[in-house]
Amino acid sequence: MSDTLRLEMNSAGVATITFSRPETSNSVDDILVAELTASLAALAQNPHLRALILRSDGDTFCSGNDVRWLAHMSSEEQHDNFEQALRLARMMQALDRLPAPVMALVDGPAMGVGVGIVACCDMVVATAKSWFCLPETRIGLVPAIIAPYIVGKIGTSAARRYFLTAERFGAAAAARCGLVHETVEDEEEAAHQIKDWLDHVLLNGPHAVGAAKRLIATVAWRAIDDSLLSDTAHRIAHMRTREEAREGIAALSENRAPWWVPHID
């Protein structure tokens, strides 16, 4: 049994990972990195996975790197720090590249790596008591590992502000810069928003959803040249020949639900 998180999956293929270190404000250390990486690897290989929800126990979504872990790593050699940082980087990559949609229910502060985790999610709802902070420069560091995901989500202008000031910003500001998609009053409303997103996602072809995530990563910031035209044409040609697409088109023409839509008794 994990010491840092809980992983559950229901019959519809919706998995939930709950950060369960409320006594440390759900801080990130080497154990959580290893356990979250292993959980994500297992989910990525599960053919029944349709979506992943991230949430947390306690009043804090994720307080960033564990202070004791940081103090320990600051006394280690550069090579050891590199190896540990690379493990964190691979965890972030695994979350970002999970083939199913990832939804975050943020009900409390997210700091440092916690903001990076939020940035890797496809859909994010935050409650009124949530706030965000990138405090690395306050302690003489930079948010290096999480920077690609945060800059990709909020853009360079907002990143310049929040990386350099290390100021706190609330859920409304997070929504304005694109880190958060919806803001609600409390956890109950956030859970309703997650359910609404799930209701939509589960109507869609599972393979098509994963392919759409990969498509976004491929076309983002690329020049619209012959190479990109060929790439996108190959993708849709491949998708049209898959059994999932044939089923979806047949279901549309026959005015019925395709096989992947959950049946509710």
C-alpha positions as CSV (number, residue, x, y, z in Angstrom):
1,M,0.0,0.0,0.0
2,S,1.3,3.5,-0.9
3,D,2.4,5.9,1.8
4,T,1.8,9.0,-0.3
5,L,-1.3,8.4,-2.5
6,R,-4.3,6.3,-3.1
7,L,-5.2,4.9,-6.6
8,E,-8.7,3.7,-7.3
9,M,-10.6,2.9,-10.5
10,N,-14.3,2.4,-11.0
11,S,-16.2,0.1,-13.5
12,A,-16.4,2.9,-16.1
13,G,-12.6,3.1,-16.3
14,V,-12.3,6.4,-14.4
15,A,-9.2,6.3,-12.1
16,T,-8.7,8.7,-9.1
17,I,-5.3,9.4,-7.6
18,T,-5.6,11.2,-4.2
19,F,-2.5,12.7,-2.6
20,S,-2.7,11.5,0.9
21,R,0.0,13.2,2.9
22,P,-2.1,15.9,4.6
23,E,0.3,16.0,7.6
24,T,3.0,17.4,5.2
25,S,0.5,19.5,3.2
26,N,0.9,16.9,0.4
27,S,4.5,17.8,-0.2
28,V,6.6,16.0,-2.8
29,D,9.5,13.9,-1.9
30,D,11.4,11.0,-3.5
31,I,8.9,8.5,-2.3
32,L,5.9,10.3,-3.8
33,V,7.8,10.8,-7.1
34,A,8.5,7.0,-7.3
35,E,4.9,6.0,-6.3
36,L,3.2,8.5,-8.6
37,T,5.5,7.5,-11.5
38,A,4.7,3.8,-11.0
39,S,1.0,4.5,-10.7
40,L,1.0,6.5,-14.0
41,A,3.0,3.9,-15.8
42,A,0.4,1.2,-14.7
43,L,-2.5,3.4,-15.8
44,A,-0.9,4.1,-19.1
45,Q,-0.8,0.4,-19.9
46,N,-4.4,-0.3,-18.7
47,P,-6.7,-0.7,-21.7
48,H,-9.8,0.1,-19.6
49,L,-8.6,3.6,-18.5
50,R,-10.9,6.3,-19.7
51,A,-9.9,9.3,-17.5
52,L,-7.8,10.2,-14.4
53,I,-8.9,12.5,-11.6
54,L,-6.3,14.1,-9.4
55,R,-7.3,15.4,-5.9
56,S,-5.9,15.6,-2.4
57,D,-6.7,14.9,1.2
58,G,-6.5,17.8,3.7
59,D,-6.6,21.6,3.1
60,T,-3.7,21.8,0.6
61,F,-3.6,20.3,-2.9
62,C,0.2,20.2,-3.0
63,S,2.7,22.3,-1.2
64,G,5.6,21.6,-3.6
65,N,8.9,19.9,-2.7
66,D,9.2,18.6,0.9
67,V,11.5,21.0,2.8
68,R,13.4,18.1,4.5
69,W,14.0,16.5,1.1
70,L,15.2,19.8,-0.3
71,A,17.6,20.3,2.6
72,H,18.9,16.7,2.1
73,M,19.4,17.2,-1.6
74,S,21.2,20.5,-1.2
75,S,23.9,18.6,0.7
76,E,24.4,16.0,-2.0
77,E,26.7,16.2,-5.0
78,Q,25.5,17.7,-8.3
79,H,25.3,14.3,-10.0
80,D,23.0,13.0,-7.3
81,N,20.8,16.1,-7.7
82,F,20.7,15.6,-11.4
83,E,19.5,12.0,-11.1
84,Q,16.8,13.0,-8.6
85,A,15.7,15.9,-10.8
86,L,15.6,13.6,-13.8
87,R,13.3,11.2,-11.9
88,L,11.0,14.2,-11.1
89,A,11.1,15.2,-14.8
90,R,10.1,11.8,-15.9
91,M,7.1,11.8,-13.5
92,M,5.9,15.1,-14.9
93,Q,6.3,13.7,-18.5
94,A,4.4,10.6,-17.6
95,L,1.5,12.7,-16.3
96,D,1.6,15.1,-19.2
97,R,1.6,12.2,-21.7
98,L,-1.0,9.9,-20.1
99,P,-3.2,8.8,-23.0
100,A,-6.5,9.5,-21.2
101,P,-7.8,12.9,-20.1
102,V,-6.4,14.1,-16.7
103,M,-8.7,16.3,-14.6
104,A,-7.5,18.1,-11.4
105,L,-9.8,19.0,-8.6
106,V,-7.9,21.7,-6.7
107,D,-9.3,22.5,-3.3
108,G,-6.6,24.4,-1.6
109,P,-3.1,25.9,-2.3
110,A,-0.8,24.5,-5.0
111,M,2.9,25.6,-4.8
112,G,6.0,24.8,-6.9
113,V,5.8,21.3,-8.2
114,G,2.1,21.3,-7.3
115,V,1.6,24.1,-9.9
116,G,3.5,22.0,-12.4
117,I,1.2,19.0,-11.7
118,V,-1.8,21.3,-12.3
119,A,-0.2,22.5,-15.6
120,C,0.1,18.9,-16.8
121,C,-3.7,18.3,-16.5
122,D,-6.1,18.6,-19.4
123,M,-8.9,20.1,-17.3
124,V,-8.6,21.9,-14.0
125,V,-11.3,23.2,-11.6
126,A,-10.3,25.2,-8.6
127,T,-12.3,26.3,-5.6
128,A,-12.4,29.8,-4.1
129,K,-10.0,28.9,-1.3
130,S,-7.3,27.7,-3.8
131,W,-4.3,29.8,-4.6
132,F,-1.1,29.2,-6.5
133,C,2.6,30.2,-6.1
134,L,5.9,29.5,-7.7
135,P,8.2,30.2,-4.8
136,E,11.5,28.8,-6.1
137,T,13.3,32.1,-6.6
138,R,12.5,33.0,-2.9
139,I,14.9,30.3,-1.9
140,G,17.5,30.8,-4.6
141,L,16.2,28.2,-7.0
142,V,14.3,28.1,-10.3
143,P,11.3,26.1,-11.4
144,A,13.3,24.3,-14.0
145,I,11.6,20.9,-14.2
146,I,8.1,22.2,-14.3
147,A,8.8,25.3,-16.5
148,P,8.0,23.6,-19.9
149,Y,4.5,22.6,-18.7
150,I,3.7,25.9,-17.0
151,V,5.0,28.1,-19.8
152,G,3.1,25.9,-22.2
153,K,-0.1,26.4,-20.3
154,I,0.1,30.1,-19.2
155,G,2.4,31.6,-21.8
156,T,5.7,33.5,-21.4
157,S,4.1,36.8,-20.2
158,A,2.4,35.3,-17.2
159,A,5.4,33.1,-16.5
160,R,7.7,36.1,-16.4
161,R,5.5,37.6,-13.8
162,Y,4.9,34.6,-11.5
163,F,8.4,33.1,-11.9
164,L,10.1,36.3,-11.1
165,T,7.9,37.7,-8.3
166,A,7.0,34.4,-6.6
167,E,3.8,36.1,-5.6
168,R,0.6,34.2,-4.8
169,F,-2.3,34.4,-7.2
170,G,-5.8,33.2,-6.7
171,A,-8.1,30.9,-8.7
172,A,-9.6,33.8,-10.7
173,A,-6.1,34.9,-11.8
174,A,-5.2,31.3,-12.6
175,A,-8.2,31.1,-14.8
176,R,-7.4,34.3,-16.6
177,C,-3.9,33.1,-17.5
178,G,-5.1,29.6,-18.5
179,L,-3.8,27.5,-15.7
180,V,-7.3,26.8,-14.5
181,H,-10.4,26.2,-16.7
182,E,-13.2,26.7,-14.2
183,T,-13.5,28.3,-10.7
184,V,-16.2,27.3,-8.3
185,E,-17.1,28.1,-4.7
186,D,-16.4,24.8,-2.9
187,E,-15.4,21.2,-3.2
188,E,-18.9,20.0,-3.9
189,E,-19.3,22.3,-6.9
190,A,-15.9,21.2,-8.1
191,A,-17.0,17.6,-7.9
192,H,-20.0,18.5,-10.0
193,Q,-17.7,20.1,-12.6
194,I,-15.5,17.0,-12.8
195,K,-18.6,14.9,-13.3
196,D,-19.8,17.2,-16.1
197,W,-16.4,16.8,-17.9
198,L,-16.5,13.0,-17.4
199,D,-20.0,12.8,-18.8
200,H,-18.7,14.5,-22.0
201,V,-15.4,12.5,-22.2
202,L,-17.1,9.1,-21.8
203,L,-19.2,9.8,-24.9
204,N,-16.0,10.0,-27.0
205,G,-14.0,7.2,-28.6
206,P,-11.2,6.1,-26.1
207,H,-8.6,5.8,-28.8
208,A,-9.7,9.1,-30.5
209,V,-9.3,11.0,-27.2
210,G,-5.8,9.7,-26.7
211,A,-5.0,10.5,-30.4
212,A,-6.4,14.0,-29.9
213,K,-4.0,14.6,-26.9
214,R,-1.1,13.5,-29.1
215,L,-2.3,15.7,-31.9
216,I,-2.3,18.8,-29.8
217,A,1.2,18.1,-28.6
218,T,2.4,17.6,-32.2
219,V,0.8,20.7,-33.8
220,A,1.4,23.2,-31.0
221,W,3.7,26.1,-32.2
222,R,4.6,24.3,-35.4
223,A,4.8,26.1,-38.7
224,I,2.0,25.1,-41.0
225,D,4.3,23.8,-43.7
226,D,4.2,20.7,-46.0
227,S,5.6,18.5,-43.2
228,L,2.7,19.4,-40.9
229,L,0.2,19.0,-43.7
230,S,1.5,15.5,-44.4
231,D,1.5,14.6,-40.7
232,T,-2.1,15.6,-40.1
233,A,-3.3,14.0,-43.3
234,H,-1.6,10.7,-42.3
235,R,-3.2,10.9,-38.9
236,I,-6.8,11.3,-40.1
237,A,-6.2,8.7,-42.8
238,H,-5.1,6.2,-40.2
239,M,-8.0,7.1,-37.8
240,R,-10.6,6.5,-40.5
241,T,-9.5,3.0,-41.0
242,R,-9.7,2.0,-37.3
243,E,-12.5,-0.1,-36.0
244,E,-13.4,2.6,-33.5
245,A,-14.0,5.1,-36.3
246,R,-16.1,2.6,-38.2
247,E,-18.2,2.0,-35.2
248,G,-18.6,5.7,-34.5
249,I,-19.7,6.5,-38.0
250,A,-22.1,3.5,-38.1
251,A,-23.6,4.5,-34.8
252,L,-24.1,8.1,-36.1
253,S,-25.9,6.8,-39.3
254,E,-28.0,4.3,-37.3
255,N,-28.9,6.9,-34.6
256,R,-27.6,4.8,-31.7
257,A,-24.8,5.0,-29.2
258,P,-21.4,3.5,-30.0
259,W,-20.1,0.6,-27.9
260,W,-17.9,2.8,-25.7
261,V,-20.7,4.9,-24.2
262,P,-21.4,3.7,-20.7
263,H,-24.9,2.1,-20.3
264,I,-26.8,3.5,-17.3
265,D,-29.5,1.1,-15.9
